Amino acid sequence: MSVIKTPVGDYRPTSNIFHLNEKGKIYVDPLTWCIQGKYTPHEKFIVSESEVTGQFIDIYPLTIGWIGDLHIKDTISEKIEKFFELCSKINPSVNVIVGDIVNGSGLYNDCTIENEWFVNAWNTMKEKLSNIFWTKGNHDVEPLRHYFYNWFTRLWHLPLRKFDIIGFDTYNEDKVVEGTISACVSISDLFYLNRIVSSSNKMKIIFSHHQLDEWYTFSHNILHNVKQSVINIAAHAHSLLKKQVDDIDIYVNGTMGPNCEELILSVLTLYPDGSLKNVNVKGGIEVKKTENSIEIKTGEAVNWENETIKDTIPVRFNIKNVTLLAFVPSESYTSIKYILQEDGIYLEKEVDVYAIGKISVKGLNPIDEFYCLDEAVIRSYLLKTKENLIKTNNL
């Protein structure tokens, strides 16, 4: 079905297409999926009323929010609450938590995993983040108490037109030496990875809890020949850093770790030409929607040495059934004004905004198009001028 059913009865996707033949609550953002069947849409989920099929809208630009090392216990800390608040304001299309969801640590730290910790983690994030994917970390596993089996898909793949998004398990519980936290991957998992990375020339984005340099000796023969089209996104180190192994870029953000003072959210933007960009965002984001405007205030952006830089921060929001993605300079304020008309939205703004939906924009060609299974056409436009009229018949 390409969905996982959590122990609390909710569903979440594990690939670019899901199918559910029973009634249920599926945590997908309905504006980022083409959905067939009877359902009731909500902001972060749908409630199916019959058999439903969903196809992820693979259109660009696409934003992915990511971070690791939440280490959630029986209570939700103020820092974790701030993370969910920050991420919900930026509102990436997809969110990936890169391992160590909970604080259970197995034998090496004399700490047990509690199933309720996973419940706390899921119940806290599911109403705030869109299209959530998890990778498994060493703290999520404990010998003989495999609670994570109820919550994780160890290996997952979100195949897109321009990119392969891969969730990879670097702490295989069948192979790991008890009492250690080092990366340990299995041969069968490497076969899985090899099938994906060798099947196309697309850019491969591998999300793994452990950094690639910790497990590259296992995967060298697989990744060496495609290294020009691979990046690794990881956590495990409770810090923010960038490094390389064999010319493959490794981006690390484990700033949710309990011994890390600063919270920094990383947002990856994927573009229609196959390029990508990471931006690291500290707090200070404010997004306020009024009857005829979106008011956005941004905080700091930092580089991989945690130095303040000037950058643009992508903030996604919706007006009716149109998705708007604004690229707002860091440490600035902007107001995006809009007027709803019978046949569209009149937009006035000072920053670059992308408009995505079943729309057209007079005088502009779309920068990207996506055809759904039901033959609906989703278009993406870059709105660079101060004023634009977005045409739609679906308001």
C-alpha positions in Angstrom: 0.0 0.0 0.0 3.1 2.3 0.3 1.7 3.5 3.6 2.5 2.5 7.2 -0.2 2.2 9.8 1.0 3.5 13.2 -0.1 1.8 16.4 -2.4 4.8 17.1 -4.3 4.0 13.9 -3.1 6.8 11.6 -1.5 6.2 8.2 1.5 8.0 6.6 3.1 7.5 3.2 6.3 5.7 2.4 6.6 6.4 -1.3 5.3 8.6 -4.1 2.1 6.6 -4.5 -0.2 5.3 -1.8 -3.3 3.1 -1.9 -5.7 2.5 0.9 -8.7 0.2 0.5 -10.3 1.0 3.8 -11.5 4.1 5.7 -8.7 5.9 7.6 -6.9 9.1 8.5 -3.8 9.5 6.2 -1.3 12.2 7.1 -0.7 13.8 3.7 -1.0 17.4 2.7 -3.9 17.2 0.2 -2.4 20.1 -1.9 0.7 18.1 -2.5 -1.0 14.9 -3.7 -3.4 14.1 -6.6 -6.0 12.0 -4.7 -8.7 9.8 -6.3 -11.6 8.5 -4.3 -13.9 9.9 -1.7 -12.2 11.8 1.1 -12.5 14.8 3.4 -9.4 17.1 3.2 -7.8 18.8 6.1 -4.6 20.9 6.3 -2.2 18.1 7.1 -4.3 15.0 6.5 -7.2 13.5 4.7 -10.0 11.2 6.0 -10.8 8.6 3.4 -14.4 7.6 3.0 -13.8 4.8 0.5 -10.9 3.3 -1.4 -8.4 6.1 -2.2 -5.2 6.4 -4.3 -2.8 9.2 -3.9 0.1 10.3 -6.2 2.7 12.8 -4.9 2.7 16.0 -7.1 6.2 15.9 -8.4 6.6 19.5 -9.4 9.3 22.0 -8.7 10.6 23.9 -6.8 10.0 21.4 -4.0 11.2 22.0 -0.4 12.2 19.4 2.1 12.7 20.3 5.8 15.1 18.0 7.7 16.8 17.6 11.0 17.8 14.7 13.3 18.4 13.7 16.9 15.1 14.7 18.6 15.6 12.2 21.4 12.0 12.5 22.5 11.1 11.0 25.9 7.9 10.9 27.9 7.5 14.7 27.8 8.0 17.1 25.0 10.8 19.7 25.7 10.5 23.4 25.0 13.2 23.0 22.4 11.3 20.4 20.5 8.1 22.5 20.6 10.1 25.4 19.2 11.4 23.1 16.4 7.9 22.1 15.4 6.7 25.7 15.5 9.6 26.9 13.3 9.1 24.1 10.8 5.4 24.6 10.6 5.8 28.2 9.7 8.3 27.5 6.9 6.0 24.6 6.0 8.2 22.5 3.6 6.3 20.2 1.3 8.1 17.2 2.8 9.7 16.7 6.2 12.4 14.1 7.1 13.4 13.4 10.7 16.9 11.8 10.3 17.0 9.3 13.1 17.1 9.1 16.9 13.5 10.0 17.1 13.3 8.8 20.7 15.9 8.6 23.5 16.0 4.8 24.0 19.6 3.7 23.6 19.8 0.0 24.1 22.5 -1.6 26.3 25.3 0.9 25.6 23.6 3.7 27.6 21.6 1.6 30.1 18.4 3.2 28.8 15.3 1.5 27.6 13.0 2.4 24.8 9.4 3.1 25.7 6.7 2.6 23.1 4.9 5.7 24.5 7.9 7.8 23.4 7.1 7.0 19.8 3.5 7.9 20.5 4.5 11.2 21.9 6.8 11.9 18.9 4.2 11.1 16.3 1.3 12.8 18.1 3.3 16.0 18.6 4.5 16.3 15.0 1.7 15.0 12.8 -0.6 18.1 13.0 2.3 20.5 12.5 4.5 18.9 9.7 3.5 17.9 6.2 4.3 14.5 4.6 6.5 13.1 7.3 9.2 10.6 6.6 11.5 9.0 9.3 14.9 7.3 9.1 15.9 5.0 11.9 18.8 5.9 14.3 20.7 3.9 16.8 18.7 5.4 19.7 15.5 4.0 18.1 16.6 0.4 18.5 16.9 -1.8 21.5 17.7 -5.6 21.5 14.6 -7.7 22.1 12.3 -4.6 22.3 11.7 -3.8 18.7 9.1 -1.1 19.2 10.4 0.7 16.1 9.0 -2.1 13.9 5.6 -0.6 14.5 6.6 2.9 13.5 9.3 2.7 10.8 9.9 1.6 7.3 13.6 0.8 7.5 14.2 1.4 3.8 12.0 3.8 1.7 12.2 5.4 -1.6 10.5 8.6 -2.9 11.1 8.4 -6.7 10.7 11.8 -8.4 11.3 12.9 -12.0 14.5 14.7 -11.3 15.6 13.1 -8.0 15.7 9.9 -6.1 14.9 10.5 -2.4 16.2 7.5 -0.4 15.7 6.6 3.3 18.5 4.2 4.3 19.0 2.2 7.5 22.6 2.5 8.9 21.9 0.7 12.1 20.6 -2.7 11.1 19.5 -4.4 14.3 20.3 -7.9 12.9 24.0 -7.0 12.4 24.9 -4.4 15.0 27.2 -5.3 17.9 25.3 -4.7 21.1 26.8 -2.0 23.2 28.0 0.1 20.3 26.6 3.1 18.4 28.7 2.7 15.2 27.0 2.5 11.8 26.3 -1.1 10.7 24.7 -1.9 7.4 23.6 -5.2 6.0 24.5 -6.8 2.6 20.8 -7.1 1.7 20.3 -3.4 2.4 23.3 -2.6 0.2 21.7 -4.6 -2.6 18.6 -2.5 -2.2 20.6 0.7 -2.3 22.5 -0.5 -5.4 19.3 -1.1 -7.3 18.1 2.4 -6.8 21.4 4.3 -7.4 22.2 2.3 -10.5 18.8 2.5 -12.1 19.0 6.1 -13.4 21.1 9.2 -13.8 19.0 11.3 -11.5 20.5 13.1 -8.4 20.3 10.7 -5.4 19.7 12.2 -2.0 20.4 9.6 0.6 18.9 10.3 4.1 20.6 8.2 6.7 21.1 8.7 10.5 24.9 8.0 10.4 27.1 10.1 8.1 28.3 8.5 5.0 32.0 8.6 6.0 31.0 6.2 8.8 29.7 3.5 6.5 31.3 4.3 3.2 33.7 1.3 3.5 30.6 -0.9 3.2 29.2 0.9 0.2 32.2 2.1 -1.7 31.7 -0.2 -4.6 28.1 0.9 -4.9 28.5 4.7 -4.6 31.9 5.3 -6.1 30.8 5.2 -9.8 27.8 7.5 -9.2 29.4 9.8 -6.7 28.9 12.8 -9.0 25.2 12.5 -8.6 24.9 11.6 -4.8 24.6 13.6 -1.7 24.1 12.3 1.9 22.0 14.0 4.5 22.6 12.8 8.0 22.6 13.5 11.8 24.1 11.5 14.7 26.6 14.2 15.5 24.8 16.8 17.6 26.0 19.6 15.5 25.8 21.4 12.1 28.5 20.6 9.6 29.4 19.8 6.0 32.2 17.4 4.8 33.1 15.0 2.0 34.1 11.5 1.4 35.4 10.5 -2.0 34.0 13.8 -3.4 30.5 13.1 -2.1 29.0 15.9 -0.1 27.7 15.1 3.4 25.3 17.5 5.1 24.8 17.0 8.9 22.3 18.6 11.1 21.8 17.0 14.6 21.1 20.3 16.3 18.1 18.9 18.1 20.5 16.8 20.2 20.1 17.3 23.9 23.6 18.7 24.4 23.3 21.2 21.5 22.2 24.7 22.6 21.1 26.1 19.2 18.2 24.8 17.1 18.8 25.1 13.4 16.4 23.8 10.7 17.8 22.8 7.3 15.6 23.3 4.3 16.5 21.7 1.0 15.1 23.2 -2.2 14.9 21.1 -5.4 14.7 22.9 -8.7 13.3 21.8 -12.1 16.8 21.8 -13.7 17.9 19.0 -11.3 19.9 21.4 -9.1 19.4 21.8 -5.3 20.2 24.1 -2.5 20.4 23.8 1.3 19.7 26.7 3.7 20.0 26.6 7.4 17.5 28.6 9.4 17.6 29.7 13.0 14.5 30.9 14.8 12.7 34.2 14.4 10.3 33.1 11.6 6.9 34.8 11.9 4.1 34.2 9.3 0.8 36.0 9.8 -2.2 35.6 7.4 -4.8 38.3 7.3 -7.9 38.7 5.1 -5.8 40.1 2.2 -2.1 39.7 3.0 0.6 37.3 4.2 3.1 39.0 6.5 6.5 37.2 6.8 9.3 38.1 9.1 12.5 36.0 8.8 15.4 35.3 11.2 19.0 34.4 10.7 20.4 32.1 8.0 23.8 30.4 8.8 26.4 28.5 6.8 27.7 25.1 7.7 30.2 26.7 10.1 27.2 28.3 11.9 28.2 31.7 10.7 25.5 34.2 9.9 25.1 34.8 6.2 22.6 36.5 3.9 20.4 34.0 2.1 16.8 33.5 1.1 14.4 31.4 3.1 11.6 29.5 1.3 8.2 29.9 3.1 5.3 27.9 1.7 1.6 28.8 2.2 -1.7 28.4 0.6 -4.4 30.8 -0.7 -7.5 28.7 -1.3 -6.2 25.8 -3.5 -3.1 27.6 -4.8 0.3 26.9 -3.3 2.6 29.9 -3.0 6.3 29.5 -2.3 8.0 32.8 -1.3 11.8 33.2 -1.2 12.3 35.8 1.5 15.7 37.3 2.4 16.9 36.4 5.8 16.5 38.9 8.7 13.9 40.9 6.8 10.2 41.6 6.6 7.9 41.3 3.6 4.2 41.6 2.9 2.5 39.7 0.1 -0.9 41.2 -0.6 -3.7 39.4 -2.5 -7.2 40.0 -3.7 -9.5 37.1 -4.4 -11.4 37.5 -7.7 -14.0 35.4 -9.5 -11.5 33.8 -11.8 -8.3 34.0 -9.8 -6.0 35.7 -7.3 -4.4 39.1 -7.8 -1.0 39.2 -6.1 1.2 42.1 -5.2 4.7 41.4 -3.6 8.3 42.5 -3.4 10.0 39.1 -3.4 10.1 36.2 -5.8 7.2 33.9 -5.4 6.4 30.6 -7.1 2.7 29.8 -7.7 1.7 26.1 -8.0 -1.6 24.5 -8.8 -4.2 24.0 -11.5 -3.6 27.5 -12.7 -2.3 29.8 -15.5 -0.6 33.2 -15.3 -1.2 35.7 -18.1 2.0 36.5 -20.0 4.1 33.7 -18.4 5.1 30.2 -19.4 5.2 27.6 -16.6 8.6 26.6 -15.4 7.4 23.1 -14.7 4.3 20.9 -15.3 3.1 17.7 -13.8 0.4 15.4 -15.1 -1.6 13.5 -12.5 -3.0 10.0 -12.9 -6.4 11.5 -13.5 -4.9 13.7 -16.3 -5.1 16.9 -14.2 -2.3 19.3 -15.0 -0.4 21.0 -12.2 1.7 24.0 -13.2 4.4 26.0 -11.5 5.2 29.6 -12.4 7.9 32.0 -11.2 6.4 35.4 -10.4 9.2 37.9 -10.5 7.2 41.1 -11.3 5.6 43.2 -8.5 2.1 42.3 -9.7 0.5 39.1 -11.1 -2.9 37.7 -11.8 -3.1 33.9 -11.1 -6.0 32.4 -13.1 -8.0 29.5 -11.8 -11.5 28.2 -12.0 -11.2 26.2 -8.8 -11.5 28.9 -6.1 
